[in-house]
Amino acid sequence: MRNSFLFTSESVSEGHPDKVADQISDTIVDLFLSKDPEARIACETLTTTQLVVLAGEIRCKGVYENGDWAPGAKQEIETAVRNTVREIGYEQDGFHWQSLRFENNLHGQSAHIAQGVDAAADKDEGAGDQGIMFGYASDETPDLMPATLDYSHKILERMAADRKSGAAPFLEPDAKSQVTLRYANERPVEATAIVVSTQHAPGYFWHKGEGDEGKYAELRDYVKRVIADVMPAELLTANTVYHINPTGRFEIGGPDGDAGLTGRKIIVDTYGGASPHGGGAFSGKDPTKVDRSAAYITRYLAKNIVAAGLARRCTIQLSYAIGVAEPLSVYVDLHGTGTVDEGKLEAVLPQLVRLTPKGIRTHLGLNKPIYKKTAAYGHFGRQANGEAFPWERTDLVEKLKAALA
């Protein structure tokens, strides 16, 4: 165990072009699941200057069946997409919810995939793809998340709330944050560097003799106040270095400044680099896709292990084959912080939760339109609209203790 080290995680706001794409893709997931809990969705989104493009494979009662669109379905999809862009806050010349160009290239799900995934009378449904998925928990924060990522997310969430309420009218939707902490004995003890780059209204910059120094100071001081509100006071010291809009100017942003794609922020979505990642994105996928549902159940299991006091840190891996229901492997790593045998946990966990795609969906109640709110500020360690996501529950703690007694 290293005595002292630096670790960094980043986050991006809901207005970041990749996150715009993720939220649009999950808007489609929620729309379809609201009409058909057994819908199949694999929706990818591209965003760029005044353009949103959807592509992917779908099947949904009342929307797309037997190769045909239901009356009004295409218009409903377009309206949902435009509303999502409006909610994020894009009303700019280069990207405006009302005037952007929209393309819908969604089409029917492959029959060859469907035959391996759909449940037959004599078997459970198979996994929607092969792959490996990881879940992680750490006792660094009350939400059992890595502190570097937790603070990075919360800084941007607060800024977005202030932008939308009018408390910080000089902010625009696109933003990024990054927090570097110094750890001693695996505990965060000091913030050494904090980076925040936020899109802003004209004039709020100071660079090479241009701009308005007073306006830039207003933005800079506001961001530092947010950081002070979000982060524990003992982590902010005289040694903490702040980089607030370090390029000096950030007026062109969002999809107008850089193209966005679904699934390009998978480390932001998960554990900020503190845990391995299997490589699969979440957004745009219905919960039969184990990239999503198995990543959620591994987080659930890891969090319950840490919440039960069985370890201070926990990583869990599951693996699947397309069309096969049961996982191929279950792996637990307590990183030397555990009070129980990892091999015993590997045997006990499948007895407490059925780790087939259907078993996971049933245990966590995943066949619901709950995904759009996951698509910004992380899928783990947080609440949305005052309610924790089902994979953040700690209702397995007592069962775990009993099984290991």
VOGU-3710 file (C-alpha; in Angstrom, 3 decimals, decimal comma):
1> mrnsflftse> 0,000/0,000/0,000  1,575/3,287/-1,074  1,868/5,877/1,666  1,423/8,970/-0,506  0,391/9,588/-4,099  -1,564/11,956/-6,341  -4,694/10,840/-8,191  -6,874/12,764/-10,638  -10,359/12,351/-12,099  -12,339/14,525/-14,508
11> svseghpdkv> -15,980/15,214/-15,216  -17,841/16,964/-18,027  -21,119/18,863/-17,892  -24,459/18,023/-19,463  -23,617/20,544/-22,179  -20,428/18,799/-23,263  -21,000/17,519/-26,825  -20,455/13,857/-25,896  -22,840/14,209/-22,967  -25,434/15,885/-25,198
21> adqisdtivd> -25,206/12,754/-27,363  -25,518/10,447/-24,329  -28,586/12,279/-23,043  -30,273/12,154/-26,429  -29,585/8,422/-26,727  -31,029/7,796/-23,278  -34,018/9,987/-24,111  -34,784/7,440/-26,833  -34,308/4,559/-24,383  -36,746/6,133/-21,932
31> lflskdpear> -39,282/6,961/-24,639  -39,347/3,383/-25,885  -39,371/1,753/-22,429  -42,285/3,993/-21,429  -44,277/2,377/-24,230  -42,887/-1,170/-24,097  -40,893/-2,452/-21,074  -39,472/-5,205/-23,287  -38,280/-2,807/-26,005  -34,882/-3,398/-27,567
41> iacetltttq> -32,802/-0,276/-28,133  -29,257/0,354/-29,302  -29,280/4,049/-30,156  -26,166/6,029/-31,096  -26,162/9,824/-31,444  -23,873/12,197/-33,323  -23,964/15,914/-32,554  -22,176/18,703/-34,405  -22,913/22,249/-35,554  -26,699/22,539/-35,919
51> lvvlageirc> -27,092/18,788/-36,454  -28,252/15,719/-34,492  -28,104/12,279/-36,110  -29,564/9,073/-34,647  -28,490/5,604/-35,760  -29,005/2,121/-34,369  -31,272/-0,866/-33,991  -34,656/-0,928/-32,292  -37,780/-2,945/-31,601  -40,684/-1,470/-29,681
61> kgvyengdwa> -44,410/-2,155/-29,560  -46,375/0,867/-30,657  -43,318/2,532/-32,165  -41,461/0,201/-34,534  -42,714/-3,327/-35,247  -42,180/-5,697/-38,167  -40,124/-3,163/-40,043  -42,688/-0,341/-39,892  -43,001/2,878/-37,922  -46,235/3,500/-36,059
71> pgakqeieta> -48,124/6,665/-37,120  -46,627/9,726/-35,462  -43,683/7,816/-33,970  -40,985/9,607/-35,938  -42,340/13,017/-34,987  -42,547/11,982/-31,328  -38,884/10,960/-31,425  -37,826/14,251/-32,994  -39,827/16,261/-30,459  -38,240/14,330/-27,585
81> vrntvreigy> -34,755/14,993/-28,974  -35,372/18,723/-29,414  -36,816/18,975/-25,903  -33,708/17,331/-24,466  -31,441/19,851/-26,198  -33,658/22,670/-24,922  -33,527/21,350/-21,342  -29,721/21,278/-21,494  -29,861/24,945/-22,466  -28,721/25,217/-26,081
91> eqdgfhwqsl> -30,180/28,240/-27,826  -27,031/29,350/-29,661  -26,472/30,198/-33,299  -24,253/27,143/-33,709  -26,573/24,752/-31,871  -30,212/25,590/-31,178  -32,880/23,122/-30,126  -35,478/24,669/-32,393  -33,522/25,167/-35,629  -30,987/22,303/-35,646
101> rfennlhgqs> -31,200/19,739/-38,440  -32,357/16,285/-37,316  -31,808/12,886/-38,941  -33,377/9,635/-37,740  -31,577/6,553/-39,070  -32,887/4,046/-36,537  -33,945/0,695/-37,983  -35,036/-2,770/-36,895  -32,973/-5,024/-34,635  -31,010/-7,812/-36,295
111> ahiaqgvdaa> -32,971/-11,076/-36,220  -29,717/-12,939/-35,586  -29,106/-10,968/-32,400  -32,733/-11,299/-31,325  -32,692/-15,094/-31,607  -29,889/-15,320/-29,053  -31,239/-12,749/-26,641  -34,983/-13,359/-26,498  -36,102/-15,950/-23,973  -37,492/-19,229/-25,332
121> adkdegagdq> -40,011/-21,333/-23,439  -37,282/-23,650/-22,141  -34,528/-21,159/-21,274  -33,683/-17,789/-19,789  -32,919/-14,881/-22,087  -29,321/-14,663/-23,199  -26,925/-11,772/-22,782  -27,204/-9,148/-25,504  -23,483/-9,310/-26,217  -20,237/-10,746/-24,947
131> gimfgyasde> -18,044/-8,638/-22,709  -16,610/-7,853/-19,296  -18,122/-5,425/-16,787  -16,681/-3,939/-13,604  -18,197/-2,422/-10,488  -16,394/-0,548/-7,743  -16,946/1,035/-4,354  -14,677/2,867/-1,907  -15,306/4,353/1,522  -13,595/7,646/0,561
141> tpdlmpatld> -16,958/9,469/0,430  -20,432/8,961/1,973  -21,665/7,788/-1,443  -18,847/5,185/-1,490  -17,249/6,694/-4,584  -13,716/7,851/-5,449  -13,370/11,350/-4,000  -11,653/12,822/-7,055  -14,584/11,935/-9,304  -17,255/12,733/-6,740
151> yshkilerma> -16,037/16,311/-6,324  -15,487/16,766/-10,075  -19,120/15,819/-10,721  -20,529/17,942/-7,916  -18,701/21,103/-9,036  -20,312/20,896/-12,479  -23,742/19,908/-11,160  -23,760/22,992/-8,954  -22,676/25,245/-11,828  -25,406/23,833/-14,077
161> adrksgaapf> -28,030/24,436/-11,387  -26,841/28,040/-10,965  -26,855/28,592/-14,731  -30,426/27,362/-15,042  -31,682/29,278/-11,988  -30,140/32,530/-13,203  -27,690/32,739/-10,286  -24,765/32,580/-12,731  -26,106/34,066/-15,988  -22,628/34,347/-17,530
171> lepdaksqvt> -22,309/30,530/-17,752  -23,081/28,558/-20,918  -23,808/24,799/-20,999  -20,414/23,300/-21,936  -17,938/22,738/-19,092  -15,258/20,386/-17,772  -13,722/19,891/-14,336  -10,751/17,978/-12,953  -9,686/17,361/-9,357  -6,268/16,146/-8,204
181> lryanerpve> -5,974/14,943/-4,599  -2,983/13,926/-2,564  -3,552/10,685/-0,694  -1,802/9,485/2,470  -2,434/5,901/3,546  -5,084/5,723/0,787  -7,012/8,650/2,281  -7,447/12,013/0,524  -5,709/14,703/2,570  -5,245/17,673/0,217
191> ataivvstqh> -6,390/19,042/-3,142  -3,249/19,912/-5,061  -4,894/21,091/-8,303  -8,419/21,885/-9,482  -9,253/22,651/-13,109  -12,537/24,128/-14,319  -13,096/25,176/-17,929  -16,537/26,603/-18,598  -18,155/28,060/-21,655  -19,149/31,656/-20,920
201> apgyfwhkge> -20,996/34,666/-22,254  -19,071/37,143/-24,442  -16,597/39,295/-22,563  -15,941/37,015/-19,597  -12,328/36,359/-20,520  -8,923/37,874/-20,035  -6,226/36,780/-22,447  -3,235/38,571/-23,957  -4,567/42,033/-23,304  -8,076/41,294/-24,559
211> gdegkyaelr> -11,402/40,941/-22,828  -12,691/42,436/-19,606  -10,539/41,658/-16,592  -13,370/42,538/-14,241  -15,797/40,135/-15,906  -13,218/37,360/-15,942  -12,557/37,965/-12,240  -16,306/37,643/-11,602  -16,390/34,263/-13,333  -13,179/33,081/-11,654
221> dyvkrviadv> -14,317/34,104/-8,176  -17,712/32,473/-8,718  -16,102/29,157/-9,701  -13,803/29,258/-6,666  -16,838/29,818/-4,416  -18,538/26,768/-5,925  -15,419/24,695/-5,301  -15,294/25,895/-1,698  -18,974/24,999/-1,200  -18,623/21,527/-2,738
231> mpaelltant> -15,322/20,297/-1,338  -14,430/19,689/2,316  -12,654/22,737/3,696  -9,744/20,696/5,024  -8,804/19,602/1,482  -8,418/23,179/0,212  -5,103/24,557/1,426  -2,588/27,259/0,592  -0,967/24,696/-1,712  -4,101/24,174/-3,844
241> vyhinptgrf> -3,568/25,455/-7,393  -6,625/26,620/-9,358  -6,831/26,646/-13,153  -10,042/28,479/-14,098  -10,500/28,666/-17,881  -6,741/28,285/-18,368  -6,877/28,957/-22,125  -8,325/32,370/-21,324  -11,411/32,223/-23,522  -14,196/29,659/-24,021
251> eiggpdgdag> -17,134/31,189/-25,879  -17,558/28,634/-28,684  -18,559/25,328/-27,127  -20,902/22,389/-27,178  -21,552/20,570/-30,459  -20,674/23,756/-32,340  -17,161/23,677/-30,901  -16,572/19,921/-31,123  -18,564/16,972/-32,428  -20,134/14,678/-29,853
261> ltgrkiivdt> -20,753/10,937/-29,905  -22,562/8,537/-27,590  -20,272/6,499/-25,371  -17,079/8,554/-25,422  -17,091/9,425/-21,714  -17,128/5,967/-20,136  -14,561/6,810/-17,433  -16,486/9,950/-16,480  -19,619/7,779/-16,354  -18,103/5,228/-13,959
271> yggasphggg> -15,236/5,641/-11,468  -12,904/8,271/-12,847  -10,116/5,800/-13,527  -10,045/4,348/-10,000  -11,358/1,013/-11,289  -10,840/-1,074/-14,428  -13,408/-0,641/-17,192  -14,663/-3,311/-19,580  -14,938/-0,811/-22,435  -18,688/-0,866/-23,026
281> afsgkdptkv> -20,746/2,320/-22,895  -24,122/2,553/-21,143  -26,187/5,260/-22,812  -28,520/4,338/-25,652  -28,837/0,706/-24,551  -31,824/-1,085/-23,071  -31,142/-3,184/-19,933  -30,906/-6,523/-21,782  -27,508/-5,220/-22,868  -25,128/-6,416/-20,148
291> drsaayitry> -22,784/-3,514/-20,894  -25,358/-1,552/-18,937  -27,214/-3,905/-16,609  -24,209/-5,968/-15,492  -22,210/-2,793/-14,825  -25,080/-1,662/-12,611  -25,295/-4,936/-10,682  -21,523/-5,040/-10,100  -21,695/-1,528/-8,631  -24,633/-2,654/-6,473
301> laknivaagl> -22,746/-5,671/-5,172  -19,491/-3,784/-4,576  -21,315/-0,976/-2,758  -23,135/-3,406/-0,491  -19,880/-5,175/0,380  -18,277/-1,882/1,425  -21,455/-0,675/3,168  -21,510/-3,928/5,156  -18,016/-3,190/6,466  -16,533/-6,222/4,728
311> arrctiqlsy> -13,929/-4,074/2,943  -12,901/-0,441/2,444  -12,519/-0,931/-1,310  -14,054/-3,489/-3,646  -13,852/-4,267/-7,358  -16,108/-6,865/-8,981  -15,920/-8,246/-12,525  -18,538/-10,238/-14,446  -18,194/-11,687/-17,944  -20,775/-12,898/-20,472
321> aigvaeplsv> -21,175/-14,552/-23,863  -23,830/-13,386/-26,325  -26,929/-15,562/-26,143  -25,819/-17,215/-22,873  -27,704/-16,321/-19,712  -25,334/-17,205/-16,857  -22,119/-15,226/-16,376  -18,920/-16,988/-17,389  -17,003/-15,681/-14,364  -17,387/-13,776/-11,109
331> yvdlhgtgtv> -14,290/-12,054/-9,691  -13,933/-10,095/-6,442  -10,919/-7,994/-5,394  -10,922/-6,316/-1,974  -7,526/-4,669/-2,542  -6,108/-5,910/0,732  -8,768/-4,061/2,735  -11,198/-6,942/3,321  -12,250/-8,846/6,409  -13,579/-11,868/4,481
341> degkleavlp> -12,197/-14,298/1,923  -12,678/-13,094/-1,653  -13,265/-16,614/-2,925  -16,140/-17,031/-0,489  -17,708/-13,818/-1,745  -17,400/-15,079/-5,324  -19,418/-18,136/-4,301  -21,982/-16,269/-2,204  -22,894/-13,372/-4,519  -24,614/-15,499/-7,242
351> qlvrltpkgi> -26,671/-17,125/-4,484  -27,968/-13,756/-3,310  -28,669/-12,225/-6,732  -29,324/-14,145/-9,946  -26,743/-12,716/-12,322  -28,503/-13,523/-15,587  -29,721/-10,557/-17,661  -33,306/-11,193/-16,573  -32,284/-11,789/-12,973  -30,431/-8,475/-12,885
361> rthlglnkpi> -33,271/-6,565/-14,547  -35,783/-8,065/-12,106  -33,697/-7,474/-8,981  -32,968/-3,848/-9,800  -36,213/-3,067/-11,636  -34,448/-1,866/-14,761  -37,258/-2,107/-17,324  -38,368/1,443/-16,606  -37,725/4,850/-18,217  -35,081/5,937/-15,689
371> ykktaayghf> -32,026/6,397/-17,897  -31,976/9,952/-19,204  -31,120/11,250/-15,737  -28,114/8,885/-15,571  -26,511/10,356/-18,687  -24,750/13,330/-17,062  -22,664/13,626/-13,878  -22,117/9,876/-13,537  -24,191/6,730/-13,280  -22,990/5,916/-9,765
381> grqangeafp> -22,872/7,458/-6,314  -25,592/10,022/-6,862  -29,273/10,783/-6,754  -31,469/12,230/-9,461  -34,583/14,232/-8,606  -34,093/13,343/-4,940  -34,173/9,587/-5,534  -31,239/7,171/-5,607  -30,854/4,891/-8,591  -31,799/1,275/-7,757
391> wertdlvekl> -28,199/0,055/-8,073  -27,243/2,504/-5,311  -29,412/0,769/-2,691  -27,684/-0,966/0,222  -30,488/-3,443/0,912  -28,190/-6,461/0,526  -26,055/-5,658/3,575  -27,800/-7,876/6,108  -28,127/-10,774/3,665  -24,411/-10,568/2,929
401> kaala> -23,537/-10,638/6,628  -25,838/-13,582/7,229  -24,480/-15,560/4,274  -20,899/-15,060/5,455  -21,561/-15,708/9,160
//
